[in-house]
Amino acid sequence: MTAFDDLEGFLAALPPQGALAGLDFGEKTIGVAISDRRRMVASPDSTIRRVKFTLDAEALLKLLTKREVTGIVLGLPRNMDGSEGPRAQATRAFARNLSRISPLPQTFWDERLSTVAAERALLEADTSRKRRAEVIDHVAAGYILQGALDRFGFLARQSGGGAA
């Protein structure tokens, strides 16, 4: 299955209920957050240290299968002017490669400032520098996924469909 650029198409490809995964795809790590089955709340889950695509995808898909995930929201790192640079292209390439080995529907979510928001929240929680470094990627994934979940709920209310 390919990645959807439109949220409506992504939502239409999903079963009515089931957890979603949010991914913060970086050069060295993949932060993972998982939602509840009703798709209301995103929870930071774990960080996968990247090695090479096949090993990264294997670790990710094992986690997603274990958590019964039905779809993937990938953070798309746009530039502040909205354009897409090399990091966004790398994220899209990862999504294309993942779609070749996984039937899970995927979509993209503008992740501008998600890491900044995650860092701020961790600082406010008085998290140590060492602990922040350990959790920042999956906390950022939580911000990405929660933003998408909030939008899905809004779209469902607009269409009269109740919760997404």
C-alpha positions as CSV (number, residue, x, y, z in Angstrom):
1,M,0.0,0.0,0.0
2,T,1.2,3.5,-0.7
3,A,1.4,6.4,1.6
4,F,-1.5,8.9,1.5
5,D,-0.8,12.6,1.2
6,D,-4.4,13.3,2.1
7,L,-5.8,12.5,5.6
8,E,-9.3,11.6,4.2
9,G,-7.8,8.9,1.9
10,F,-5.8,7.5,4.8
11,L,-8.8,7.4,7.2
12,A,-10.9,5.7,4.5
13,A,-8.2,3.0,4.2
14,L,-8.3,2.2,8.0
15,P,-10.6,-0.2,9.8
16,P,-13.1,1.7,12.1
17,Q,-11.0,1.0,15.2
18,G,-7.4,0.0,15.9
19,A,-4.2,1.6,17.2
20,L,-2.1,3.9,15.0
21,A,1.6,4.4,15.2
22,G,3.3,7.8,14.9
23,L,6.9,7.8,13.7
24,D,9.6,10.5,14.1
25,F,12.0,9.3,11.4
26,G,15.5,10.6,11.9
27,E,19.0,10.0,10.6
28,K,20.0,7.8,13.6
29,T,16.7,6.8,15.2
30,I,13.0,6.2,14.7
31,G,10.9,7.4,17.5
32,V,7.6,5.5,17.9
33,A,4.4,6.4,19.6
34,I,1.2,4.3,19.7
35,S,-2.4,5.4,20.1
36,D,-5.2,3.6,21.9
37,R,-7.6,1.5,19.8
38,R,-10.2,4.4,19.7
39,R,-7.5,6.8,18.4
40,M,-7.9,9.4,21.0
41,V,-4.6,9.5,22.9
42,A,-1.0,9.1,21.6
43,S,1.6,7.5,24.0
44,P,5.3,7.6,23.4
45,D,6.5,4.0,23.1
46,S,10.1,3.5,22.2
47,T,13.1,4.5,20.0
48,I,14.6,2.2,17.4
49,R,18.3,2.8,16.7
50,R,18.7,2.8,12.9
51,V,21.2,0.4,11.4
52,K,20.0,-0.2,7.8
53,F,16.6,-0.3,6.2
54,T,16.0,-4.1,6.4
55,L,16.9,-4.3,10.1
56,D,15.1,-1.0,10.9
57,A,11.9,-2.2,9.2
58,E,12.1,-5.6,10.8
59,A,12.3,-4.1,14.3
60,L,9.5,-1.6,13.5
61,L,7.1,-4.1,12.0
62,K,7.7,-6.5,14.9
63,L,6.7,-3.7,17.3
64,L,3.7,-2.6,15.2
65,T,2.5,-6.2,14.9
66,K,2.8,-6.8,18.7
67,R,0.9,-3.6,19.4
68,E,-1.8,-4.4,16.7
69,V,-1.3,-1.2,14.8
70,T,-3.6,-0.6,11.9
71,G,-1.9,2.5,10.3
72,I,1.2,4.7,10.4
73,V,1.5,8.4,10.7
74,L,5.0,9.6,9.6
75,G,6.3,12.9,10.7
76,L,7.3,14.9,7.6
77,P,10.1,17.4,8.4
78,R,9.2,20.4,6.3
79,N,11.2,23.5,6.3
80,M,9.8,26.5,8.1
81,D,8.6,28.0,4.7
82,G,6.6,24.7,4.1
83,S,9.0,23.4,1.4
84,E,10.5,19.9,1.6
85,G,14.2,19.4,1.9
86,P,16.5,16.3,2.0
87,R,15.1,15.1,5.4
88,A,11.5,15.1,4.0
89,Q,12.7,13.3,0.9
90,A,14.4,10.7,3.1
91,T,11.2,10.2,5.1
92,R,9.2,9.8,1.9
93,A,11.8,7.2,0.6
94,F,11.5,5.3,3.9
95,A,7.7,5.3,3.5
96,R,7.9,4.0,0.0
97,N,10.3,1.2,1.0
98,L,8.1,0.3,4.0
99,S,5.0,0.1,1.8
100,R,6.7,-2.6,-0.3
101,I,6.9,-4.9,2.7
102,S,3.9,-3.8,4.9
103,P,0.2,-3.5,4.0
104,L,-0.4,-0.9,6.7
105,P,-1.8,2.4,5.3
106,Q,0.5,5.4,5.9
107,T,0.1,9.1,5.9
108,F,2.3,12.1,6.6
109,W,1.9,14.8,9.3
110,D,3.8,18.1,9.3
111,E,6.2,17.7,12.2
112,R,7.6,21.2,12.3
113,L,8.5,22.1,15.9
114,S,7.4,18.7,17.3
115,T,11.0,18.1,18.6
116,V,11.0,21.6,20.1
117,A,7.7,21.0,21.8
118,A,8.9,17.6,23.1
119,E,12.1,19.2,24.4
120,R,10.2,22.0,26.1
121,A,7.8,19.5,27.8
122,L,10.8,17.4,29.0
123,L,12.5,20.5,30.4
124,E,9.3,21.6,32.2
125,A,9.2,18.1,33.7
126,D,12.7,18.6,35.0
127,T,14.0,15.6,33.0
128,S,17.7,15.2,33.2
129,R,19.8,15.8,30.1
130,K,20.7,12.1,29.8
131,R,17.1,11.0,30.1
132,R,16.0,13.7,27.6
133,A,18.4,12.2,25.0
134,E,17.0,8.8,25.6
135,V,13.3,9.7,25.2
136,I,13.2,12.8,22.9
137,D,12.5,10.8,19.7
138,H,9.5,8.9,21.0
139,V,8.2,11.9,22.9
140,A,8.4,13.8,19.6
141,A,6.6,10.9,17.9
142,G,3.9,11.3,20.5
143,Y,3.5,15.0,19.5
144,I,3.3,14.0,15.8
145,L,0.7,11.3,16.4
146,Q,-1.4,13.4,18.8
147,G,-1.6,16.2,16.3
148,A,-2.8,13.8,13.7
149,L,-5.3,12.2,16.0
150,D,-6.7,15.6,17.0
151,R,-7.1,16.4,13.3
152,F,-8.8,13.0,12.6
153,G,-11.3,13.7,15.4
154,F,-12.0,17.1,13.9
155,L,-12.5,15.6,10.4
156,A,-14.9,13.0,11.8
157,R,-16.9,15.6,13.6
158,Q,-17.1,17.7,10.5
159,S,-18.4,14.8,8.5
160,G,-20.9,13.8,11.2
161,G,-19.1,10.5,11.7
162,G,-18.4,10.7,15.4
163,A,-14.9,9.6,16.6
164,A,-12.3,8.7,14.1
